[in-house]
Amino acid sequence: MKKIITIIRPDKLEDVKQALEDIGCHGMTVLEVKGRGIQLGITESYRGTDYKVDLLPKTQIEIVAKTEDVDEIVDAIVKNAHTGCIGDGKIFISSVDDVIRIRTGERGNKAI
């Protein structure tokens, strides 16, 4: 099993959710987060004064999936979150040792 953590632009959330739904990926956790990457934030001007916004609003999606489903999930996310501009986001994939469904006690792939 793998955990897929995706950081995307907030305005791309609905597109990504729909794409994941279309491939049968229903379970996810969505968080509103702030962060920055290579762009180091943006500079804005308000009433003639420049100020730097170095933590930009982003959306984080967390999914735990079967290893064999990861490539399809990642492809759907990349295709639907891509704008071609700095700040499109990142995807992190890591191993998950176990999953337990609290309601039934099921473990592993059965609990996803």
CYANA upper distance limits for C-alpha pairs under 8 A (distance plus 0.5 A):
  1 MET  CA     64 VAL  CA      7.43
  1 MET  CA     65 ALA  CA      6.21
  1 MET  CA     66 LYS  CA      5.13
  1 MET  CA     67 THR  CA      5.36
  1 MET  CA     95 SER  CA      6.62
  1 MET  CA     96 VAL  CA      5.84
  1 MET  CA     97 ASP  CA      7.67
  1 MET  CA     98 ASP  CA      8.18
  1 MET  CA    108 GLY  CA      8.29
  1 MET  CA    109 ASN  CA      7.74
  2 LYS  CA     64 VAL  CA      6.13
  2 LYS  CA     65 ALA  CA      6.00
  2 LYS  CA     66 LYS  CA      6.83
  2 LYS  CA     67 THR  CA      6.20
  2 LYS  CA     70 VAL  CA      7.82
  2 LYS  CA     93 ILE  CA      7.04
  2 LYS  CA     94 SER  CA      6.06
  2 LYS  CA     95 SER  CA      5.06
  2 LYS  CA     96 VAL  CA      5.71
  3 LYS  CA     62 GLU  CA      7.49
  3 LYS  CA     63 ILE  CA      6.17
  3 LYS  CA     64 VAL  CA      4.88
  3 LYS  CA     65 ALA  CA      6.97
  3 LYS  CA     93 ILE  CA      6.13
  3 LYS  CA     94 SER  CA      5.78
  3 LYS  CA     95 SER  CA      6.63
  3 LYS  CA     96 VAL  CA      6.68
  4 ILE  CA     61 ILE  CA      8.37
  4 ILE  CA     62 GLU  CA      6.20
  4 ILE  CA     63 ILE  CA      5.61
  4 ILE  CA     64 VAL  CA      6.73
  4 ILE  CA     65 ALA  CA      8.20
  4 ILE  CA     70 VAL  CA      8.39
  4 ILE  CA     91 ILE  CA      7.31
  4 ILE  CA     92 PHE  CA      6.25
  4 ILE  CA     93 ILE  CA      5.17
  4 ILE  CA     94 SER  CA      7.25
  5 ILE  CA     60 GLN  CA      7.38
  5 ILE  CA     61 ILE  CA      6.27
  5 ILE  CA     62 GLU  CA      5.12
  5 ILE  CA     63 ILE  CA      7.09
  5 ILE  CA     91 ILE  CA      6.19
  5 ILE  CA     92 PHE  CA      5.55
  5 ILE  CA     93 ILE  CA      6.91
  6 THR  CA     60 GLN  CA      5.97
  6 THR  CA     61 ILE  CA      5.58
  6 THR  CA     62 GLU  CA      6.94
  6 THR  CA     89 GLY  CA      7.82
  6 THR  CA     90 LYS  CA      6.32
  6 THR  CA     91 ILE  CA      4.89
  6 THR  CA     92 PHE  CA      6.82
  7 ILE  CA     58 LYS  CA      7.00
  7 ILE  CA     59 THR  CA      6.14
  7 ILE  CA     60 GLN  CA      5.02
  7 ILE  CA     61 ILE  CA      7.06
  7 ILE  CA     89 GLY  CA      5.50
  7 ILE  CA     90 LYS  CA      5.81
  7 ILE  CA     91 ILE  CA      6.92
  8 ILE  CA     12 LYS  CA      7.36
  8 ILE  CA     13 LEU  CA      7.88
  8 ILE  CA     58 LYS  CA      6.32
  8 ILE  CA     59 THR  CA      5.82
  8 ILE  CA     60 GLN  CA      6.96
  8 ILE  CA     81 ALA  CA      7.03
  8 ILE  CA     87 GLY  CA      8.28
  8 ILE  CA     88 ASP  CA      6.27
  8 ILE  CA     89 GLY  CA      5.09
  8 ILE  CA     90 LYS  CA      7.40
  9 ARG  CA     13 LEU  CA      7.68
  9 ARG  CA     57 PRO  CA      8.15
  9 ARG  CA     58 LYS  CA      5.69
  9 ARG  CA     59 THR  CA      6.54
  9 ARG  CA     81 ALA  CA      7.90
  9 ARG  CA     87 GLY  CA      7.68
  9 ARG  CA     88 ASP  CA      6.54
  9 ARG  CA     89 GLY  CA      7.31
 10 PRO  CA     57 PRO  CA      7.72
 10 PRO  CA     58 LYS  CA      5.91
 10 PRO  CA     59 THR  CA      5.60
 12 LYS  CA     16 VAL  CA      6.77
 12 LYS  CA     80 ASN  CA      7.68
 12 LYS  CA     81 ALA  CA      6.05
 13 LEU  CA     17 LYS  CA      6.50
 13 LEU  CA     59 THR  CA      7.73
 13 LEU  CA     81 ALA  CA      8.24
 14 GLU  CA     18 GLN  CA      6.60
 15 ASP  CA     19 ALA  CA      6.73
 15 ASP  CA     80 ASN  CA      6.35
 15 ASP  CA     81 ALA  CA      7.82
 16 VAL  CA     20 LEU  CA      6.64
 16 VAL  CA     76 ALA  CA      7.66
 16 VAL  CA     77 ILE  CA      6.15
 16 VAL  CA     80 ASN  CA      5.88
 16 VAL  CA     81 ALA  CA      6.84
 17 LYS  CA     21 GLU  CA      6.62
 18 GLN  CA     22 ASP  CA      6.61
 19 ALA  CA     23 ILE  CA      7.08
 19 ALA  CA     76 ALA  CA      6.41
 19 ALA  CA     77 ILE  CA      7.84
 19 ALA  CA     80 ASN  CA      7.59
 20 LEU  CA     24 GLY  CA      6.88
 20 LEU  CA     25 CYS  CA      5.54
 20 LEU  CA     26 HIS  CA      7.38
 20 LEU  CA     73 ILE  CA      7.22
 20 LEU  CA     76 ALA  CA      6.98
 20 LEU  CA     77 ILE  CA      7.93
 21 GLU  CA     25 CYS  CA      5.78
 21 GLU  CA     26 HIS  CA      6.13
 23 ILE  CA     72 GLU  CA      8.37
 23 ILE  CA     73 ILE  CA      8.22
 25 CYS  CA     73 ILE  CA      8.02
 27 GLY  CA     63 ILE  CA      7.13
 27 GLY  CA     64 VAL  CA      8.36
 27 GLY  CA    112 ILE  CA      8.49
 28 MET  CA     61 ILE  CA      7.05
 28 MET  CA     62 GLU  CA      6.08
 28 MET  CA     63 ILE  CA      5.34
 28 MET  CA     64 VAL  CA      8.07
 29 THR  CA     61 ILE  CA      6.14
 29 THR  CA     62 GLU  CA      5.58
 29 THR  CA     63 ILE  CA      7.18
 30 VAL  CA     59 THR  CA      7.49
 30 VAL  CA     60 GLN  CA      6.17
 30 VAL  CA     61 ILE  CA      5.11
 30 VAL  CA     62 GLU  CA      7.00
 31 LEU  CA     59 THR  CA      6.34
 31 LEU  CA     60 GLN  CA      5.56
 31 LEU  CA     61 ILE  CA      6.99
 32 GLU  CA     57 PRO  CA      7.74
 32 GLU  CA     58 LYS  CA      6.71
 32 GLU  CA     59 THR  CA      5.34
 32 GLU  CA     60 GLN  CA      6.81
 33 VAL  CA     57 PRO  CA      6.42
 33 VAL  CA     58 LYS  CA      5.73
 33 VAL  CA     59 THR  CA      6.22
 33 VAL  CA     60 GLN  CA      7.03
 34 LYS  CA     55 LEU  CA      5.94
 34 LYS  CA     56 LEU  CA      5.68
 34 LYS  CA     57 PRO  CA      4.94
 34 LYS  CA     58 LYS  CA      5.94
 34 LYS  CA     59 THR  CA      8.46
 35 GLY  CA     54 ASP  CA      8.15
 35 GLY  CA     55 LEU  CA      5.08
 35 GLY  CA     56 LEU  CA      5.84
 35 GLY  CA     57 PRO  CA      7.14
 35 GLY  CA     58 LYS  CA      7.33
 36 ARG  CA     40 LEU  CA      6.12
 36 ARG  CA     41 GLY  CA      6.49
 36 ARG  CA     54 ASP  CA      7.07
 36 ARG  CA     55 LEU  CA      5.89
 36 ARG  CA     56 LEU  CA      6.63
 37 GLY  CA     41 GLY  CA      8.24
 37 GLY  CA     87 GLY  CA      7.85
 39 GLN  CA     86 ILE  CA      7.26
 39 GLN  CA     87 GLY  CA      7.55
 40 LEU  CA     54 ASP  CA      6.33
 40 LEU  CA     55 LEU  CA      8.41
 41 GLY  CA     52 LYS  CA      7.54
 41 GLY  CA     53 VAL  CA      5.97
 41 GLY  CA     54 ASP  CA      4.37
 41 GLY  CA     55 LEU  CA      6.46
 41 GLY  CA     56 LEU  CA      6.87
 42 ILE  CA     52 LYS  CA      6.32
 42 ILE  CA     53 VAL  CA      5.78
 42 ILE  CA     54 ASP  CA      6.72
 43 THR  CA     50 ASP  CA      7.16
 43 THR  CA     51 TYR  CA      6.17
 43 THR  CA     52 LYS  CA      4.82
 43 THR  CA     53 VAL  CA      6.50
 44 GLU  CA     50 ASP  CA      6.14
 44 GLU  CA     51 TYR  CA      6.04
 44 GLU  CA     52 LYS  CA      6.72
 44 GLU  CA     53 VAL  CA      7.76
 45 SER  CA     49 THR  CA      5.86
 45 SER  CA     50 ASP  CA      4.75
 45 SER  CA     51 TYR  CA      6.63
 46 TYR  CA     50 ASP  CA      6.91
 46 TYR  CA     51 TYR  CA      8.18
 64 VAL  CA     96 VAL  CA      8.31
 64 VAL  CA    112 ILE  CA      7.47
 65 ALA  CA     69 ASP  CA      6.93
 65 ALA  CA     70 VAL  CA      7.08
 65 ALA  CA    112 ILE  CA      7.17
 66 LYS  CA     70 VAL  CA      7.30
 66 LYS  CA    109 ASN  CA      6.99
 66 LYS  CA    112 ILE  CA      8.25
 69 ASP  CA     73 ILE  CA      6.83
 70 VAL  CA     74 VAL  CA      6.54
 71 ASP  CA     75 ASP  CA      6.54
 72 GLU  CA     76 ALA  CA      6.76
 73 ILE  CA     77 ILE  CA      6.80
 74 VAL  CA     78 VAL  CA      6.60
 74 VAL  CA     91 ILE  CA      8.34
 75 ASP  CA     79 LYS  CA      6.52
 76 ALA  CA     80 ASN  CA      6.69
 77 ILE  CA     81 ALA  CA      6.29
 78 VAL  CA     82 HIS  CA      6.25
 81 ALA  CA     88 ASP  CA      7.19
 82 HIS  CA     88 ASP  CA      6.54
 83 THR  CA     88 ASP  CA      6.95
 84 GLY  CA     88 ASP  CA      7.59
 98 ASP  CA    107 ARG  CA      7.32
 98 ASP  CA    108 GLY  CA      5.92
 99 VAL  CA    107 ARG  CA      5.94
 99 VAL  CA    108 GLY  CA      5.56
 99 VAL  CA    109 ASN  CA      8.02
 99 VAL  CA    111 ALA  CA      6.60
 99 VAL  CA    112 ILE  CA      7.54
100 ILE  CA    105 GLY  CA      6.52
100 ILE  CA    106 GLU  CA      6.14
100 ILE  CA    107 ARG  CA      5.01
100 ILE  CA    108 GLY  CA      7.15
100 ILE  CA    111 ALA  CA      6.26
101 ARG  CA    105 GLY  CA      5.76
101 ARG  CA    106 GLU  CA      5.79
101 ARG  CA    107 ARG  CA      6.97
101 ARG  CA    111 ALA  CA      5.58
101 ARG  CA    112 ILE  CA      8.20
102 ILE  CA    106 GLU  CA      8.10
106 GLU  CA    110 LYS  CA      6.63
106 GLU  CA    111 ALA  CA      5.76
107 ARG  CA    111 ALA  CA      5.64
108 GLY  CA    112 ILE  CA      7.55
